[in-house]
Amino acid sequence: MSRSDTRWLYREPASSKHDRGSVSNPEPSQLHTSFLFIVNELETNDNPEDTGSVAPRIVNGRWMPPNQAQGFHRPVVGDVYRWENGVISGAEGYFWSEEPQVDQVHGYFAQGKIIRSNFPAHKQPKYYRGLTVFYCNDMDKFYAACDDVSTRSIETYYDPVQYGWHPLSFTHCTRENISYALQAGDRDTVIARHASWIGQVIPEAYRPHDSGPDEGGLSGYLPLIVALVAFSCTSNNLSHVLLQDQCWRNYTWRAHEYGHGRTERRGVVVSTYTDPENREGSTEERLCALEIGPDPIFTS
């Protein structure tokens, strides 16, 4: 699967000369891939009884996330985590700043950014990819849009299709039995019929209806994978799932005992960043390879 096949709905992560080491690079086998991420809860502002709210967006008689920036409240900030070679830890010293995330091409696209207070500007984490993900209802399930949708009105944005809402879908690699979670996939279900991550990370509704391999892996866009993990529980239990219970560890998923967090109209903004403490192992190229490469983020 080529990079262009699966990334057309997303901005290309902005390149930076600081993402790459200027001295001799270690061999790939010696590198640890890592990235930083944060899950911010996003509530909608579409209750007709609230002053200043937008009208609910109803499609085919069912609620869908708003298309207007004013249809959202400010995100509720979560904790910053580090993923490193399949192990999750708290990213000590990093926090969410309310300084807007901008770039010269796309402008304002997040209401904050991950920073480290004692790092100079050229050593700060670099924005890799972000997604807003909502669980709409039990029929439509997950819908996602690029970056933080509360920063723009989709209807009037310069590319409302590319930056609009799209359902969770998948692309399959039948040779490796891997399902890639995307917005622009050509499959509605995963490839594997049985896997440890089906049920909590991927709801049962996405299990294949016809024949398929018994086992298989899961990969895909990093913020989408993180969002699916976040929806496996409530926001209050996410740190327990990731840190105390270590449910996401060594490229496998261990089931937790908490109830799922897939409640109607719940939304999250997931932002992923390069890890400035791992410059050679946290480049755009390595994170892209993690997303769409032959080694799954979750094995069976």
C-alpha positions as a Markdown table, in Angstrom:
| # | Residue | x | y | z |
|---|---|---|---|---|
| 1 | Met | 0.0 | 0.0 | 0.0 |
| 2 | Ser | 1.6 | 3.3 | -1.0 |
| 3 | Arg | 1.6 | 6.5 | 1.0 |
| 4 | Ser | -0.6 | 8.3 | -1.6 |
| 5 | Asp | -3.2 | 5.5 | -1.5 |
| 6 | Thr | -4.1 | 6.1 | 2.1 |
| 7 | Arg | -3.3 | 9.7 | 3.0 |
| 8 | Trp | -5.3 | 11.7 | 0.4 |
| 9 | Leu | -7.8 | 13.0 | 2.9 |
| 10 | Tyr | -5.2 | 14.5 | 5.2 |
| 11 | Arg | -2.7 | 17.3 | 5.2 |
| 12 | Glu | 0.8 | 16.2 | 4.7 |
| 13 | Pro | 2.6 | 16.7 | 8.1 |
| 14 | Ala | 4.7 | 19.9 | 7.9 |
| 15 | Ser | 8.4 | 19.1 | 7.3 |
| 16 | Ser | 11.0 | 20.6 | 9.6 |
| 17 | Lys | 14.7 | 20.4 | 9.4 |
| 18 | His | 14.7 | 19.9 | 13.1 |
| 19 | Asp | 13.0 | 16.5 | 12.7 |
| 20 | Arg | 16.1 | 14.9 | 11.4 |
| 21 | Gly | 19.5 | 14.6 | 12.9 |
| 22 | Ser | 22.4 | 16.4 | 11.2 |
| 23 | Val | 25.0 | 13.8 | 12.3 |
| 24 | Ser | 25.3 | 10.1 | 11.4 |
| 25 | Asn | 22.0 | 8.3 | 11.8 |
| 26 | Pro | 21.8 | 5.0 | 13.7 |
| 27 | Glu | 20.8 | 1.8 | 11.9 |
| 28 | Pro | 17.0 | 1.5 | 11.7 |
| 29 | Ser | 17.1 | -1.7 | 13.9 |
| 30 | Gln | 18.7 | 0.4 | 16.7 |
| 31 | Leu | 16.0 | 3.1 | 16.6 |
| 32 | His | 12.9 | 3.2 | 18.9 |
| 33 | Thr | 9.9 | 4.7 | 17.2 |
| 34 | Ser | 8.0 | 7.1 | 19.5 |
| 35 | Phe | 5.4 | 9.9 | 19.4 |
| 36 | Leu | 3.5 | 12.0 | 21.8 |
| 37 | Phe | -0.3 | 12.2 | 21.9 |
| 38 | Ile | -3.1 | 13.9 | 23.8 |
| 39 | Val | -6.9 | 13.2 | 23.9 |
| 40 | Asn | -9.0 | 16.2 | 24.5 |
| 41 | Glu | -12.8 | 15.8 | 25.0 |
| 42 | Leu | -14.9 | 18.0 | 22.7 |
| 43 | Glu | -18.5 | 18.8 | 23.6 |
| 44 | Thr | -21.0 | 20.1 | 21.0 |
| 45 | Asn | -22.8 | 23.4 | 21.3 |
| 46 | Asp | -26.0 | 22.4 | 19.4 |
| 47 | Asn | -28.6 | 22.2 | 22.2 |
| 48 | Pro | -31.5 | 24.5 | 21.0 |
| 49 | Glu | -32.2 | 25.4 | 24.6 |
| 50 | Asp | -28.8 | 27.0 | 25.0 |
| 51 | Thr | -28.3 | 30.6 | 24.0 |
| 52 | Gly | -25.8 | 31.0 | 21.2 |
| 53 | Ser | -26.0 | 27.4 | 20.1 |
| 54 | Val | -26.3 | 26.2 | 16.5 |
| 55 | Ala | -29.1 | 24.1 | 15.2 |
| 56 | Pro | -28.5 | 20.3 | 15.5 |
| 57 | Arg | -27.4 | 18.7 | 12.3 |
| 58 | Ile | -29.8 | 15.8 | 11.5 |
| 59 | Val | -29.1 | 13.5 | 8.6 |
| 60 | Asn | -31.6 | 10.8 | 7.7 |
| 61 | Gly | -33.3 | 11.4 | 11.0 |
| 62 | Arg | -30.1 | 10.9 | 13.0 |
| 63 | Trp | -27.8 | 13.3 | 14.8 |
| 64 | Met | -24.4 | 14.1 | 13.3 |
| 65 | Pro | -21.6 | 16.4 | 14.4 |
| 66 | Pro | -21.9 | 20.1 | 13.5 |
| 67 | Asn | -20.3 | 21.7 | 10.5 |
| 68 | Gln | -19.9 | 25.1 | 12.1 |
| 69 | Ala | -17.0 | 26.1 | 14.4 |
| 70 | Gln | -19.5 | 27.7 | 16.8 |
| 71 | Gly | -21.1 | 24.3 | 17.1 |
| 72 | Phe | -18.4 | 23.2 | 19.6 |
| 73 | His | -17.3 | 24.3 | 23.1 |
| 74 | Arg | -13.6 | 24.6 | 23.9 |
| 75 | Pro | -11.9 | 21.2 | 24.3 |
| 76 | Val | -11.5 | 19.7 | 27.8 |
| 77 | Val | -7.7 | 19.1 | 28.0 |
| 78 | Gly | -6.4 | 15.7 | 28.8 |
| 79 | Asp | -3.0 | 14.3 | 29.7 |
| 80 | Val | 0.0 | 14.0 | 27.4 |
| 81 | Tyr | 1.3 | 10.5 | 26.8 |
| 82 | Arg | 4.2 | 8.9 | 25.0 |
| 83 | Trp | 4.0 | 5.8 | 22.8 |
| 84 | Glu | 7.5 | 4.2 | 22.4 |
| 85 | Asn | 7.9 | 0.8 | 20.7 |
| 86 | Gly | 4.5 | -0.3 | 21.8 |
| 87 | Val | 4.7 | 0.9 | 25.4 |
| 88 | Ile | 2.6 | 3.8 | 26.8 |
| 89 | Ser | 3.9 | 6.1 | 29.5 |
| 90 | Gly | 3.1 | 9.6 | 30.8 |
| 91 | Ala | 5.1 | 12.2 | 29.0 |
| 92 | Glu | 6.6 | 13.9 | 32.0 |
| 93 | Gly | 7.4 | 17.6 | 31.6 |
| 94 | Tyr | 5.0 | 18.1 | 28.6 |
| 95 | Phe | 1.7 | 19.9 | 28.8 |
| 96 | Trp | -1.0 | 21.4 | 26.6 |
| 97 | Ser | -0.5 | 25.1 | 25.9 |
| 98 | Glu | -3.5 | 27.2 | 24.7 |
| 99 | Glu | -1.3 | 28.9 | 22.1 |
| 100 | Pro | -3.0 | 28.1 | 18.8 |
| 101 | Gln | -1.5 | 25.5 | 16.4 |
| 102 | Val | -0.9 | 27.2 | 13.0 |
| 103 | Asp | 1.0 | 26.7 | 9.8 |
| 104 | Gln | 1.6 | 28.9 | 6.8 |
| 105 | Val | -0.4 | 26.9 | 4.4 |
| 106 | His | -3.6 | 25.9 | 6.4 |
| 107 | Gly | -3.6 | 28.6 | 9.0 |
| 108 | Tyr | -5.3 | 28.0 | 12.4 |
| 109 | Phe | -6.1 | 24.3 | 12.9 |
| 110 | Ala | -5.9 | 23.5 | 16.7 |
| 111 | Gln | -6.8 | 25.4 | 19.8 |
| 112 | Gly | -3.5 | 24.5 | 21.5 |
| 113 | Lys | -0.4 | 22.5 | 21.2 |
| 114 | Ile | 1.9 | 20.1 | 23.2 |
| 115 | Ile | 5.0 | 21.9 | 24.5 |
| 116 | Arg | 7.7 | 21.5 | 27.0 |
| 117 | Ser | 8.5 | 24.6 | 29.0 |
| 118 | Asn | 12.3 | 24.3 | 29.2 |
| 119 | Phe | 12.9 | 23.4 | 25.6 |
| 120 | Pro | 13.9 | 26.1 | 23.0 |
| 121 | Ala | 11.5 | 26.6 | 20.0 |
| 122 | His | 13.5 | 24.4 | 17.6 |
| 123 | Lys | 13.4 | 21.4 | 20.0 |
| 124 | Gln | 9.6 | 21.6 | 20.7 |
| 125 | Pro | 7.4 | 18.7 | 19.6 |
| 126 | Lys | 6.3 | 19.0 | 16.0 |
| 127 | Tyr | 2.6 | 18.5 | 15.0 |
| 128 | Tyr | 2.3 | 15.3 | 13.1 |
| 129 | Arg | -1.4 | 14.6 | 12.6 |
| 130 | Gly | -4.7 | 15.4 | 14.4 |
| 131 | Leu | -8.3 | 14.1 | 14.1 |
| 132 | Thr | -11.6 | 14.9 | 15.6 |
| 133 | Val | -13.6 | 11.7 | 16.2 |
| 134 | Phe | -17.2 | 11.4 | 17.2 |
| 135 | Tyr | -19.3 | 8.4 | 18.1 |
| 136 | Cys | -22.6 | 9.6 | 16.6 |
| 137 | Asn | -25.0 | 6.8 | 17.3 |
| 138 | Asp | -25.2 | 3.0 | 17.2 |
| 139 | Met | -26.1 | 3.0 | 13.5 |
| 140 | Asp | -23.6 | 5.5 | 12.1 |
| 141 | Lys | -21.0 | 4.8 | 14.8 |
| 142 | Phe | -17.7 | 6.7 | 14.2 |
| 143 | Tyr | -17.2 | 9.8 | 12.1 |
| 144 | Ala | -13.9 | 11.7 | 11.9 |
| 145 | Ala | -12.6 | 14.9 | 10.4 |
| 146 | Cys | -9.1 | 16.4 | 10.0 |
| 147 | Asp | -7.5 | 18.3 | 12.9 |
| 148 | Asp | -9.6 | 20.2 | 15.4 |
| 149 | Val | -13.0 | 20.9 | 13.8 |
| 150 | Ser | -13.8 | 23.6 | 16.4 |
| 151 | Thr | -11.3 | 25.9 | 14.6 |
| 152 | Arg | -13.2 | 26.0 | 11.3 |
| 153 | Ser | -16.6 | 25.9 | 9.7 |
| 154 | Ile | -16.6 | 22.9 | 7.3 |
| 155 | Glu | -19.3 | 24.3 | 5.1 |
| 156 | Thr | -17.3 | 27.5 | 4.2 |
| 157 | Tyr | -13.8 | 26.0 | 4.4 |
| 158 | Tyr | -11.7 | 26.0 | 1.2 |
| 159 | Asp | -12.0 | 22.2 | 0.8 |
| 160 | Pro | -15.1 | 21.0 | 2.6 |
| 161 | Val | -14.9 | 17.5 | 1.2 |
| 162 | Gln | -11.3 | 16.8 | 2.2 |
| 163 | Tyr | -11.7 | 18.5 | 5.6 |
| 164 | Gly | -15.3 | 17.3 | 6.3 |
| 165 | Trp | -16.7 | 14.4 | 8.1 |
| 166 | His | -16.1 | 10.8 | 6.9 |
| 167 | Pro | -17.0 | 7.5 | 8.5 |
| 168 | Leu | -14.5 | 5.1 | 10.0 |
| 169 | Ser | -13.5 | 2.6 | 7.3 |
| 170 | Phe | -10.6 | 0.3 | 6.6 |
| 171 | Thr | -8.2 | -0.9 | 3.9 |
| 172 | His | -7.0 | -4.5 | 4.0 |
| 173 | Cys | -3.6 | -6.0 | 3.4 |
| 174 | Thr | -4.6 | -9.6 | 2.7 |
| 175 | Arg | -1.0 | -10.7 | 2.5 |
| 176 | Glu | -0.2 | -9.7 | 6.1 |
| 177 | Asn | -3.8 | -9.9 | 7.4 |
| 178 | Ile | -3.7 | -6.3 | 8.6 |
| 179 | Ser | -6.6 | -3.8 | 8.7 |
| 180 | Tyr | -5.7 | -0.1 | 8.3 |
| 181 | Ala | -8.2 | 2.2 | 10.0 |
| 182 | Leu | -8.8 | 5.3 | 7.8 |
| 183 | Gln | -11.4 | 7.7 | 6.7 |
| 184 | Ala | -11.1 | 6.8 | 3.0 |
| 185 | Gly | -10.9 | 3.1 | 3.2 |
| 186 | Asp | -12.7 | 0.8 | 0.8 |
| 187 | Arg | -14.0 | -1.7 | 3.5 |
| 188 | Asp | -16.6 | -1.3 | 6.2 |
| 189 | Thr | -15.1 | -4.0 | 8.4 |
| 190 | Val | -11.8 | -5.3 | 9.6 |
| 191 | Ile | -10.2 | -8.3 | 8.0 |
| 192 | Ala | -9.8 | -10.6 | 11.0 |
| 193 | Arg | -12.7 | -12.4 | 12.5 |
| 194 | His | -11.1 | -12.9 | 15.9 |
| 195 | Ala | -8.5 | -10.6 | 17.6 |
| 196 | Ser | -7.8 | -9.3 | 21.1 |
| 197 | Trp | -8.7 | -5.8 | 20.0 |
| 198 | Ile | -12.1 | -6.6 | 18.5 |
| 199 | Gly | -14.8 | -5.7 | 21.1 |
| 200 | Gln | -13.1 | -2.9 | 23.0 |
| 201 | Val | -10.9 | -1.0 | 20.5 |
| 202 | Ile | -12.9 | -1.9 | 17.4 |
| 203 | Pro | -16.6 | -2.5 | 18.2 |
| 204 | Glu | -18.2 | -5.8 | 17.2 |
| 205 | Ala | -20.1 | -4.1 | 14.4 |
| 206 | Tyr | -16.9 | -3.9 | 12.4 |
| 207 | Arg | -16.2 | -7.6 | 12.6 |
| 208 | Pro | -16.4 | -9.2 | 9.1 |
| 209 | His | -19.7 | -10.8 | 8.2 |
| 210 | Asp | -18.3 | -13.2 | 5.7 |
| 211 | Ser | -15.3 | -15.6 | 5.8 |
| 212 | Gly | -11.9 | -14.2 | 6.7 |
| 213 | Pro | -8.7 | -15.1 | 8.6 |
| 214 | Asp | -9.2 | -16.0 | 12.2 |
| 215 | Glu | -6.4 | -13.6 | 13.3 |
| 216 | Gly | -5.0 | -10.3 | 12.0 |
| 217 | Gly | -3.5 | -7.0 | 13.0 |
| 218 | Leu | -4.7 | -3.4 | 13.2 |
| 219 | Ser | -2.9 | -0.3 | 12.1 |
| 220 | Gly | -3.9 | 3.0 | 10.6 |
| 221 | Tyr | -3.7 | 6.7 | 11.3 |
| 222 | Leu | -2.2 | 7.3 | 14.7 |
| 223 | Pro | -4.8 | 9.7 | 16.1 |
| 224 | Leu | -7.6 | 7.4 | 14.8 |
| 225 | Ile | -6.1 | 4.4 | 16.6 |
| 226 | Val | -5.6 | 6.5 | 19.8 |
| 227 | Ala | -9.2 | 7.7 | 19.5 |
| 228 | Leu | -10.6 | 4.2 | 19.2 |
| 229 | Val | -8.6 | 3.2 | 22.3 |
| 230 | Ala | -10.0 | 6.3 | 24.1 |
| 231 | Phe | -13.6 | 5.2 | 23.2 |
| 232 | Ser | -13.0 | 1.8 | 24.8 |
| 233 | Cys | -13.6 | 3.5 | 28.2 |
| 234 | Thr | -14.8 | 6.8 | 29.6 |
| 235 | Ser | -12.5 | 9.8 | 29.8 |
| 236 | Asn | -12.1 | 9.4 | 33.5 |
| 237 | Asn | -10.7 | 5.8 | 33.1 |
| 238 | Leu | -8.3 | 6.4 | 30.2 |
| 239 | Ser | -5.2 | 7.0 | 32.3 |
| 240 | His | -6.0 | 3.8 | 34.2 |
| 241 | Val | -6.4 | 1.8 | 31.0 |
| 242 | Leu | -3.1 | 3.2 | 29.5 |
| 243 | Leu | -0.9 | 3.5 | 32.6 |
| 244 | Gln | -2.1 | 1.4 | 35.5 |
| 245 | Asp | -3.6 | -1.5 | 33.7 |
| 246 | Gln | -1.3 | -1.2 | 30.7 |
| 247 | Cys | -3.9 | -2.5 | 28.3 |
| 248 | Trp | -2.0 | -1.2 | 25.3 |
| 249 | Arg | 1.4 | -2.7 | 25.6 |
| 250 | Asn | 4.0 | -4.5 | 23.4 |
| 251 | Tyr | 1.8 | -4.1 | 20.3 |
| 252 | Thr | -1.1 | -6.1 | 21.9 |
| 253 | Trp | -4.4 | -5.3 | 23.6 |
| 254 | Arg | -5.3 | -6.7 | 26.9 |
| 255 | Ala | -9.0 | -6.3 | 27.8 |
| 256 | His | -9.9 | -4.0 | 30.7 |
| 257 | Glu | -12.9 | -4.3 | 33.0 |
| 258 | Tyr | -14.3 | -0.8 | 32.5 |
| 259 | Gly | -17.4 | 0.0 | 30.6 |
| 260 | His | -16.9 | 1.3 | 27.1 |
| 261 | Gly | -17.2 | 5.1 | 26.4 |
| 262 | Arg | -19.0 | 4.9 | 23.1 |
| 263 | Thr | -21.9 | 7.1 | 24.1 |
| 264 | Glu | -23.9 | 9.0 | 21.5 |
| 265 | Arg | -22.5 | 12.5 | 20.7 |
| 266 | Arg | -19.2 | 11.9 | 22.5 |
| 267 | Gly | -16.3 | 13.5 | 20.7 |
| 268 | Val | -12.5 | 13.7 | 21.1 |
| 269 | Val | -9.7 | 15.7 | 19.5 |
| 270 | Val | -6.6 | 13.6 | 19.3 |
| 271 | Ser | -3.3 | 15.3 | 18.4 |
| 272 | Thr | -0.1 | 13.4 | 17.7 |
| 273 | Tyr | 3.4 | 15.0 | 17.8 |
| 274 | Thr | 6.9 | 14.0 | 17.1 |
| 275 | Asp | 9.0 | 13.2 | 20.2 |
| 276 | Pro | 11.8 | 15.8 | 20.6 |
| 277 | Glu | 13.7 | 13.4 | 22.9 |
| 278 | Asn | 13.9 | 10.8 | 20.1 |
| 279 | Arg | 14.7 | 12.9 | 17.0 |
| 280 | Glu | 15.9 | 10.1 | 14.7 |
| 281 | Gly | 13.2 | 7.7 | 15.8 |
| 282 | Ser | 10.3 | 10.1 | 15.7 |
| 283 | Thr | 10.4 | 11.6 | 12.2 |
| 284 | Glu | 7.5 | 12.0 | 9.8 |
| 285 | Glu | 8.8 | 9.1 | 7.8 |
| 286 | Arg | 9.0 | 6.7 | 10.7 |
| 287 | Leu | 5.5 | 7.7 | 12.0 |
| 288 | Cys | 4.1 | 7.2 | 8.5 |
| 289 | Ala | 5.8 | 3.8 | 8.3 |
| 290 | Leu | 4.2 | 2.9 | 11.7 |
| 291 | Glu | 0.8 | 3.9 | 10.3 |
| 292 | Ile | 0.8 | 2.1 | 7.0 |
| 293 | Gly | 3.7 | -0.3 | 7.2 |
| 294 | Pro | 3.7 | -4.1 | 7.3 |
| 295 | Asp | 4.0 | -4.4 | 11.1 |
| 296 | Pro | 0.7 | -3.7 | 12.9 |
| 297 | Ile | 0.2 | -1.4 | 15.8 |
| 298 | Phe | -2.0 | -4.1 | 17.3 |
| 299 | Thr | -1.2 | -7.8 | 16.7 |
| 300 | Ser | -3.8 | -10.5 | 17.2 |
